[in-house]
Amino acid sequence: MAPQPVCPIAMAESVVFSRILLFLLAVQPVAAVQYDLTYDPADPGRIQVQITLPADAIAHAMVMPRAIPMGYSDVHYDRFVSNVEATATDGSPLEITREQGPRWRFGDGASTVRAVRYDVDVDAMEGDTLSASDTSKARPGYVGLLGY
């Protein structure tokens, strides 16, 4: 029995399929950033935010946005942020430097941030920000953040 000729189209499809399969096997899932909000009913006008980064993330600074998604106002949310803390990947606390504008720099540039914690004064935000969709609200047993 003579060997069957190979169809060039079928061969090209199998090469493409093999390359796609190898690419998909090589792609690693991206680790998620974890956000934790702490609301203490004993201090209802303030929330604590903790952002935990994946172990392989490289971060040295935090910039607080000045607008919310689909918002058109320029709101200096950094005015309502206090008690900023950061820890390195080894768990040690990092030095915090408040820079110009809504930016904080962590460490000396050689260390990598693992987690950032800060407080948000929701009462002050609600009092100073007049647009209902741009502010946050705190009521006993309820916190609405940036219109959500």
C-alpha positions as CSV (number, residue, x, y, z in Angstrom):
1,M,0.0,0.0,0.0
2,A,1.5,3.3,-1.1
3,P,1.7,6.2,1.4
4,Q,-1.1,8.7,1.1
5,P,-0.2,12.3,0.1
6,V,-0.5,14.8,2.8
7,C,-3.0,17.6,2.2
8,P,-1.2,20.9,2.6
9,I,-4.3,22.6,4.0
10,A,-4.7,20.0,6.7
11,M,-1.0,20.2,7.6
12,A,-1.2,24.0,7.9
13,E,-4.2,23.8,10.1
14,S,-2.5,21.3,12.4
15,V,0.6,23.6,12.6
16,V,-1.6,26.6,13.5
17,F,-3.6,24.5,16.0
18,S,-0.3,23.3,17.6
19,R,1.0,26.8,18.0
20,I,-2.3,28.0,19.5
21,L,-2.2,25.1,22.0
22,L,1.4,25.8,22.9
23,F,0.6,29.5,23.4
24,L,-2.4,28.7,25.7
25,L,-0.2,26.3,27.7
26,A,2.4,29.0,28.1
27,V,0.0,31.7,29.3
28,Q,-0.2,31.9,33.1
29,P,-3.2,33.3,34.8
30,V,-2.8,36.7,36.3
31,A,-3.1,36.8,40.1
32,A,-5.8,39.0,41.4
33,V,-5.5,42.1,43.5
34,Q,-7.4,41.8,46.7
35,Y,-9.4,44.7,48.1
36,D,-10.7,44.6,51.7
37,L,-12.9,47.3,53.2
38,T,-13.4,47.4,57.0
39,Y,-16.4,49.3,58.3
40,D,-16.5,49.7,62.1
41,P,-20.0,50.6,63.4
42,A,-18.3,52.3,66.4
43,D,-16.7,54.8,63.9
44,P,-19.3,55.0,61.1
45,G,-17.8,58.0,59.3
46,R,-14.6,56.2,58.4
47,I,-13.7,53.1,56.5
48,Q,-10.3,51.3,56.2
49,V,-9.2,50.1,52.8
50,Q,-6.5,47.4,52.4
51,I,-5.1,46.5,49.0
52,T,-3.1,43.3,48.8
53,L,-1.0,42.8,45.7
54,P,0.0,39.5,44.1
55,A,3.4,38.2,45.2
56,D,4.9,38.9,41.8
57,A,3.5,42.5,41.5
58,I,6.0,45.4,41.3
59,A,4.7,48.5,43.0
60,H,6.4,51.4,44.6
61,A,3.7,54.1,44.7
62,M,-0.1,54.7,45.0
63,V,-2.0,57.3,43.1
64,M,-5.5,58.2,44.3
65,P,-7.8,58.8,41.4
66,R,-9.4,62.2,41.0
67,A,-12.5,61.0,39.1
68,I,-14.7,57.9,39.3
69,P,-15.7,55.7,36.4
70,M,-18.2,57.6,34.2
71,G,-17.7,60.7,36.4
72,Y,-16.8,64.0,34.8
73,S,-15.9,65.9,38.0
74,D,-12.4,66.5,39.3
75,V,-12.6,65.5,43.0
76,H,-9.5,65.5,45.1
77,Y,-10.2,62.2,46.9
78,D,-6.7,62.3,48.4
79,R,-7.9,65.0,50.8
80,F,-10.0,62.3,52.6
81,V,-7.2,59.7,52.8
82,S,-5.2,59.4,56.0
83,N,-3.1,56.9,58.0
84,V,-1.5,55.4,54.9
85,E,0.7,52.3,55.6
86,A,2.5,49.9,53.4
87,T,4.2,46.6,54.0
88,A,6.9,45.0,51.9
89,T,6.8,41.4,50.5
90,D,8.7,40.3,53.6
91,G,6.1,41.9,55.9
92,S,8.2,44.8,57.1
93,P,6.7,48.3,57.2
94,L,7.8,50.6,54.4
95,E,8.5,54.3,54.8
96,I,5.7,56.5,53.2
97,T,6.5,59.7,51.4
98,R,3.6,61.9,50.4
99,E,4.5,63.4,47.0
100,Q,2.9,66.2,45.0
101,G,-0.7,65.7,44.0
102,P,-2.6,62.5,44.9
103,R,0.6,60.3,45.1
104,W,2.3,58.4,47.9
105,R,5.7,56.7,47.4
106,F,6.6,53.6,49.4
107,G,10.0,52.5,50.5
108,D,13.3,53.4,48.9
109,G,12.5,52.2,45.4
110,A,14.3,48.9,46.0
111,S,11.6,47.2,48.1
112,T,8.4,45.9,46.6
113,V,5.0,46.6,48.2
114,R,2.8,43.7,49.2
115,A,-0.1,45.6,50.9
116,V,-1.3,49.1,51.4
117,R,-3.7,50.2,54.1
118,Y,-5.4,53.6,54.5
119,D,-8.4,55.2,56.0
120,V,-11.1,57.2,54.2
121,D,-13.0,59.9,56.0
122,V,-16.4,59.3,54.5
123,D,-18.1,62.0,56.6
124,A,-15.7,64.7,55.4
125,M,-16.1,63.5,51.8
126,E,-19.9,63.7,52.0
127,G,-19.7,67.2,53.5
128,D,-17.2,68.6,51.0
129,T,-18.3,66.8,47.8
130,L,-21.6,68.1,46.5
131,S,-22.3,65.8,43.6
132,A,-24.2,62.7,44.9
133,S,-22.5,60.4,42.4
134,D,-19.0,61.6,43.3
135,T,-19.2,61.2,47.0
136,S,-19.6,58.4,49.6
137,K,-22.1,58.2,52.3
138,A,-22.0,56.6,55.8
139,R,-25.1,55.9,57.8
140,P,-25.5,53.5,60.8
141,G,-25.2,50.1,59.3
142,Y,-24.6,51.4,55.7
143,V,-21.8,52.7,53.6
144,G,-22.2,53.8,50.0
145,L,-18.9,54.2,48.3
146,L,-18.7,56.6,45.3
147,G,-22.3,56.2,44.4
148,Y,-22.3,52.4,44.6
